[in-house]
Amino acid sequence: MALFNKKGNVNYISAKESRRISKENRRITNELEKQRNRKNVPREEYITQMRDPNNVVEFDDLHTYFFTDIGVVKSVDGVSFDIPLGKTVGVVGESGCGKSVTSLSLMQLLQRPQGQIVKGSIRFNTGTEVYDIAKTPTYEMQKLRGNMVSMIFQEPMTSLNPVFKIGTQLDEVIELHNKGMSKEEVKARSIEMLEMVGIANSKGVYNMYPHELSGGMRQRVMIAMGLACNPRLIIADEPTTALDVTIQAQILDLLRNLKDKINSSIMLITHDLGVIAEMADYIVVMYAGRIVEKGTVHDIFKNPCHPYTIGLMNSKPVVGKKVDRLYSIPGKVPNPINMPNYCYFRDRCDKCIKACEGPYPKEVNVSPTHAVSCYLFHDKKGAIDDGR
């Protein structure tokens, strides 16, 4: 546990305490790595069943932790939500709330051994079988990653290799998942994908290096790479953050049209509520590693319930509305190490009640499609006694 020094700095811990934490964390991560690195794992350990066959992914009580030298960071702490077939689910929240770590857990791209899925399930429906990604061994995951589920990363310049041509990098993805294709067929498929994402000079771009392309063109190349194998799920991690407004609109239109064309689902990670309103069918609002509210896009925008969601809505500039200063949620996100068991938003909330002094609030259904984790709605549902 983090200790205070004489100046009250919570990030200070003694060398002795740091060694103790490191030793304990190594013991835990070594056990988890030993379990994960087993050979010839029986298929019944990771082949499972979907709760609802109409979903492509089901996150069920997912816990992803990072074991650091100053304590355990609970980046994802009990996340549960579904991604239906053919739909777009938007995951929204402040930087550091666990959005990207949730997607990296699904892709098994966590920085190991420090980053580990310690509890919960991620059920992925391939159409013929259902994999529990949390238990799937690496050699099986390599068949799913890129082929069945792909990821479009936030900054294309850091995702593309600067010393290889665009065509070489696209060819590598297609060859990896299509062993029977000849070199000519692979090249033709790469050029076809570049044309599909709206690159006019596809044969010319095929022979270019990443630095020769603009930001929008590089992002289109990343989308082409992600869609090369017609995945059932596309994870778009803030795909328009580094782009100007005009190119943003083009990229979002492109994603929407391609999703319908190859009949896949999208997990859209962003902090831009405008993008969410335009693209998503369902919204998941995250704060400090937990889901505070989820529902359809109509539920969240028409009737935001959690004080944090309301704060996010108020922070968004509105066209035609003149204000002296944009609203910002007061306070700051709590230290993620050794989080106490109470509502993480309590210290920033202007609607706190006596019940908020208790443990973290359970999820309450406001409607059949709308759920919120807040004591304000526990009272209405009779989930807790008055005056608690």
Beta strands, then each sheet from edge to edge (+ up, - down):
strand 1: 55-68
strand 2: 71-84
strand 3: 88-92
strand 4: 115-125
strand 5: 130-132
strand 6: 149-152
strand 7: 233-237
strand 8: 265-270
strand 9: 282-287
strand 10: 290-296
strand 11: 364-367
strand 12: 370-372
sheet 1: 2+ 1- 4+ 5-
sheet 2: 6+ 7+ 8+ 3+ 9+ 10- 12+ 11-
end
